[in-house]
């Protein structure tokens, strides 16, 4: 009976060892390989490294081999990711992306104040319009990650929330004023208008996502991995507004069009307003949840 009891206890011990997950291991130099409680991880796009390897056959030229960028959120490809480990098997995830783009376009053409010269092909080429456009994209995300695995190969799963903001504004500056001189040169007629500024309004995106992935620690506190997710996304886009400059009779005003025309500015609502939502599968959040870029590999450094 005693022998059976000892044998049963041995089997239980072997089962416990087999089911135990690796939360700590050291390299030959005594350095901890896996993340520990209190560690902070910073993630970055592994695509440049992959591209270098894919193009290694012809190192002096780009052979056209390009990996996918793990943007994790559509329209927000440049997103910083980080983790804080509460324990060896739990971590808080965070993502932040603040992306801005400013562009300027200048339009040139014949001087409309000299219509005869324009007809003869001798008109002066002048600056007519300058358009400045600003795009703003902000993404904030956070969630929890749970981990388990053996040795250098670690699996993880969890959930996260995303909140995004996006907007576009355009301001147009015109070199020629709406006035009688422009009318006399046939460059302006009653009822003409032009947009001084346009704002899309702030589009808001909400995302809820579950994920699962794998990481392989190829060096102490350095890992490469990929993940797969499924989530829900909702985006609302406001109507926005336009500021329009007009030449004519003001609404509610009196006078004869073409004779008593004046310049007036009015605020008008935008032409489009919308909402999109849905569930979807993605490999890095994007395609299914918010539509857009898919993910490939991420590399993480733990400190």
ZATOR-728426 format. One line per 10 residues: number of its first residue (from 1); for each residue x, y, z of C-alpha. Coordinates in pm, 1 decimal. Last residue first. Example, Ala and Ser with C-alpha at 12.3 -4.5 7.8 and 13.67 -1.06 7.14 Angstrom:
// ZATOR-728426
2) 1367.0,-106.0,714.0  1230.0,-450.0,780.0
This chain:
// ZATOR-728426
303) 1372.4,4650.4,-1956.7  1207.9,4443.4,-2228.3  1257.6,4495.8,-2601.2  985.4,4383.9,-2837.4  991.0,4305.2,-3211.4  667.3,4297.5,-3404.1  585.3,4083.5,-3703.4  310.3,4102.6,-3966.3  -1.2,4309.7,-3931.4  -277.6,4406.7,-4168.0
293) -350.5,4758.8,-4289.0  -701.9,4884.5,-4335.2  -1054.3,4839.6,-4211.7  -1148.4,4932.6,-3858.1  -1221.5,4600.7,-3693.4  -1167.7,4338.2,-3959.4  -876.0,4475.4,-4155.8  -723.8,4678.8,-3876.4  -634.4,4487.9,-3567.2  -305.9,4289.0,-3592.5
283) -405.9,3981.0,-3784.8  -769.4,4063.0,-3827.3  -1111.5,3904.3,-3795.0  -1418.2,4121.0,-3809.7  -1716.6,4270.0,-3638.4  -1890.8,4578.9,-3771.5  -1950.3,4951.5,-3763.9  -1962.5,5250.3,-3996.3  -2116.2,5592.9,-3950.1  -2161.5,5883.4,-4185.6
273) -2188.1,6250.0,-4266.2  -2111.9,6408.3,-4601.0  -2179.9,6742.8,-4770.7  -2044.4,6977.3,-4508.5  -2259.2,7247.6,-4350.0  -2243.6,7603.4,-4484.0  -2107.4,7918.4,-4323.5  -2156.4,8232.3,-4531.8  -1936.0,8507.0,-4664.6  -2056.1,8807.3,-4861.6
263) -1914.2,9006.8,-5151.6  -2158.0,9239.3,-5325.8  -2370.4,9232.8,-5639.6  -2593.9,9531.9,-5714.2  -2572.2,9522.0,-6091.9  -2520.6,9157.6,-6189.2  -2812.0,9047.1,-5976.9  -3051.7,9341.7,-5917.6  -3107.2,9438.5,-5558.4  -3259.5,9319.5,-5235.2
253) -3121.2,9105.4,-4956.9  -3276.9,8797.8,-4797.0  -2982.0,8582.9,-4900.5  -2702.7,8820.8,-5008.2  -2707.5,8931.6,-5371.6  -2400.5,8823.6,-5565.4  -2038.4,8727.5,-5520.9  -1985.7,8456.5,-5260.8  -1710.2,8346.7,-5020.8  -1772.7,8009.1,-4857.9
243) -1671.4,7883.2,-4514.4  -1738.1,7511.1,-4497.8  -1848.8,7280.9,-4216.0  -1819.6,6923.7,-4089.6  -2082.0,6654.4,-4128.3  -1954.2,6435.3,-3849.5  -1793.0,6092.7,-3903.3  -1873.7,5813.0,-3659.1  -1659.3,5500.1,-3646.9  -1746.1,5175.5,-3467.4
233) -1524.4,4867.8,-3448.5  -1569.7,4519.7,-3306.7  -1299.8,4258.4,-3266.7  -1113.9,3944.3,-3358.4  -738.8,3905.2,-3328.3  -421.7,3731.1,-3444.4  -73.1,3801.7,-3319.5  290.5,3809.3,-3422.6  623.2,3769.5,-3247.4  985.0,3866.7,-3202.4
223) 1147.7,3882.4,-2863.3  1432.2,4049.3,-2674.9  1458.6,4026.7,-2293.8  1756.8,3790.0,-2318.8  1793.3,3678.2,-2681.4  1576.2,3491.5,-2934.9  1273.4,3519.1,-2711.6  990.1,3385.1,-2927.6  652.5,3545.9,-2898.8  310.5,3407.2,-2987.3
213) -32.3,3561.4,-3030.0  -393.1,3581.5,-2923.0  -627.8,3879.2,-2944.8  -965.2,4015.8,-2838.8  -1069.4,4356.4,-2964.9  -1295.0,4649.6,-2884.4  -1266.6,4955.5,-3109.1  -1411.0,5305.3,-3094.0  -1347.3,5559.6,-3367.9  -1433.5,5928.4,-3357.9
203) -1432.4,6160.6,-3659.2  -1369.2,6522.4,-3562.9  -1507.2,6775.8,-3809.0  -1431.9,6768.6,-4179.2  -1335.0,7133.2,-4190.7  -1334.9,7344.7,-4506.3  -1198.3,7694.4,-4558.8  -1225.3,7978.7,-4808.2  -1440.9,7789.1,-5056.1  -1531.2,7980.7,-5371.5
193) -1849.3,8133.8,-5507.0  -1986.2,8274.2,-5834.1  -2351.0,8383.9,-5838.6  -2293.7,8698.5,-6044.2  -1991.6,8666.3,-6269.5  -1616.4,8686.6,-6215.7  -1312.7,8667.8,-6443.4  -1484.4,8858.1,-6723.3  -1233.3,9144.8,-6695.5  -1506.7,9380.6,-6575.6
183) -1610.3,9129.6,-6306.9  -1253.8,9108.7,-6172.4  -1244.3,9488.8,-6150.3  -1586.0,9485.6,-5980.3  -1459.7,9286.1,-5685.4  -1394.3,8932.5,-5559.1  -1030.4,8959.8,-5465.5  -741.8,8803.5,-5650.6  -458.0,8629.1,-5464.2  -682.2,8362.3,-5314.2
173) -599.7,8182.5,-4987.7  -758.4,7843.4,-4925.7  -767.3,7675.0,-4584.6  -821.8,7300.8,-4553.6  -904.2,7099.2,-4241.9  -893.6,6726.1,-4181.2  -989.9,6527.2,-3872.7  -924.2,6201.8,-3693.8  -976.5,6073.7,-3341.4  -927.6,5717.3,-3221.1
163) -1024.0,5518.4,-2913.0  -910.7,5158.7,-2878.4  -991.3,4891.6,-2620.7  -796.5,4575.3,-2548.4  -835.3,4203.8,-2482.7  -623.5,3904.7,-2386.2  -398.0,3630.4,-2517.0  -34.7,3521.0,-2494.2  195.7,3239.0,-2598.9  561.9,3214.3,-2505.8
153) 839.4,3024.2,-2682.8  1173.9,3071.1,-2507.3  1116.9,2800.7,-2245.1  758.6,2689.8,-2217.3  450.0,2903.4,-2242.8  192.6,3117.3,-2069.9  81.9,3478.1,-2090.8  -214.1,3701.0,-2013.0  -244.6,4047.5,-2167.0  -467.6,4331.0,-2052.1
143) -578.5,4636.8,-2246.3  -509.4,4987.5,-2364.8  -544.5,5202.0,-2673.7  -514.9,5563.0,-2783.1  -513.4,5675.2,-3146.3  -475.4,6027.9,-3282.4  -488.5,6130.9,-3648.0  -472.2,6495.0,-3759.5  -458.5,6608.4,-4122.4  -381.8,6971.4,-4215.2
133) -432.2,7116.2,-4563.6  -302.7,7449.8,-4690.6  -425.2,7569.4,-5030.1  -265.0,7864.3,-5208.8  -442.4,8022.0,-5505.8  -381.0,8238.7,-5813.7  -4.8,8278.9,-5837.3  76.2,8450.8,-6164.6  159.3,8368.5,-6525.7  155.3,8699.0,-6710.7
123) -58.4,8702.9,-7023.0  113.8,8701.8,-7362.8  -84.3,8424.4,-7531.1  -292.5,8666.6,-7735.4  -612.3,8567.4,-7556.3  -440.8,8591.9,-7218.6  -312.2,8936.4,-7310.2  -668.6,9041.2,-7392.5  -800.4,8894.2,-7065.4  -562.3,9096.7,-6846.4
113) -727.0,9084.8,-6503.7  -750.1,8706.5,-6536.5  -370.4,8675.1,-6490.9  -287.0,8343.7,-6652.9  -235.1,8053.2,-6415.0  -67.1,7924.9,-6098.7  -198.0,7702.0,-5818.4  2.7,7650.6,-5499.5  -39.5,7343.8,-5278.8  58.5,7318.5,-4912.8
103) 66.0,7008.1,-4694.3  54.0,6946.1,-4322.2  42.9,6592.5,-4181.8  -5.3,6489.9,-3822.0  23.3,6152.0,-3649.4  -21.6,6093.4,-3279.2  -23.0,5719.5,-3203.5  -32.6,5560.1,-2861.5  -74.0,5193.1,-2769.3  -84.5,5041.5,-2421.7
93) -77.6,4686.6,-2288.4  -89.9,4589.9,-1919.6  87.9,4262.3,-1849.8  20.6,3930.8,-1678.3  222.3,3605.7,-1668.4  555.7,3708.8,-1512.9  371.6,3961.3,-1301.1  229.2,4311.8,-1336.9  432.4,4347.1,-1654.4  402.9,4687.4,-1820.4
83) 365.3,4681.7,-2196.8  426.6,4922.0,-2484.6  317.7,5000.1,-2836.1  388.2,5302.9,-3052.1  156.8,5348.4,-3349.6  270.1,5475.2,-3690.3  24.2,5288.4,-3909.7  -272.9,5483.1,-3779.6  -505.4,5483.0,-4077.6  -629.6,5140.1,-3980.5
73) -516.6,5031.6,-3636.7  -267.3,4757.2,-3554.6  -17.1,4907.9,-3801.7  182.8,4590.6,-3843.3  347.6,4682.9,-4175.1  345.3,4401.9,-4429.1  678.5,4280.4,-4564.2  850.9,4417.3,-4872.4  1050.7,4223.5,-5128.3  1099.1,4462.1,-5420.7
63) 1457.8,4367.2,-5492.3  1587.7,4678.5,-5320.9  1944.4,4719.9,-5438.9  2299.7,4695.5,-5303.0  2218.1,4390.9,-5089.6  2103.0,4176.3,-5378.4  2034.2,3840.9,-5214.2  1993.7,4022.1,-4881.7  1671.4,4184.2,-5001.4  1445.5,3963.3,-4794.3
53) 1677.9,3999.1,-4496.3  1685.2,4377.6,-4515.0  1310.9,4381.7,-4564.8  1263.2,4172.0,-4254.1  1467.7,4413.6,-4045.3  1273.8,4709.3,-4183.3  947.4,4517.5,-4116.4  1007.8,4452.1,-3745.3  784.5,4743.6,-3639.8  840.2,4838.1,-3279.3
43) 744.3,4728.5,-2932.3  861.5,4866.4,-2600.0  842.4,4644.0,-2294.1  852.7,4749.5,-1929.1  946.6,4501.3,-1658.8  794.3,4524.4,-1310.8  721.6,4153.1,-1282.0  956.7,3955.0,-1506.0  1004.1,3922.0,-1880.9  1187.4,3609.2,-2003.8
33) 1562.0,3577.4,-2073.2  1721.5,3658.9,-1737.5  2097.4,3692.1,-1781.4  2328.0,3433.1,-1622.4  2581.9,3422.1,-1903.5  2453.2,3086.9,-2028.0  2108.5,3243.9,-2049.2  1860.6,3232.8,-1764.6  1506.4,3110.2,-1733.6  1196.6,3236.7,-1557.2
23) 823.9,3202.4,-1614.9  818.7,2855.3,-1772.2  479.8,2691.2,-1741.2  412.0,2392.8,-1522.8  185.8,2130.7,-1675.6  461.2,1870.5,-1726.4  608.8,1940.3,-1382.9  270.9,1903.4,-1216.3  207.5,1579.6,-1401.4  544.9,1443.3,-1294.3
13) 465.4,1526.6,-933.2  124.8,1362.1,-953.9  288.1,1050.2,-1099.7  537.0,1043.0,-813.5  257.7,1078.0,-558.9  79.9,778.9,-713.6  402.2,572.4,-695.9  455.2,667.4,-330.7  97.8,567.5,-244.6  129.6,241.2,-435.5
3) 453.1,157.4,-247.0  284.9,232.8,86.9  0.0,0.0,0.0
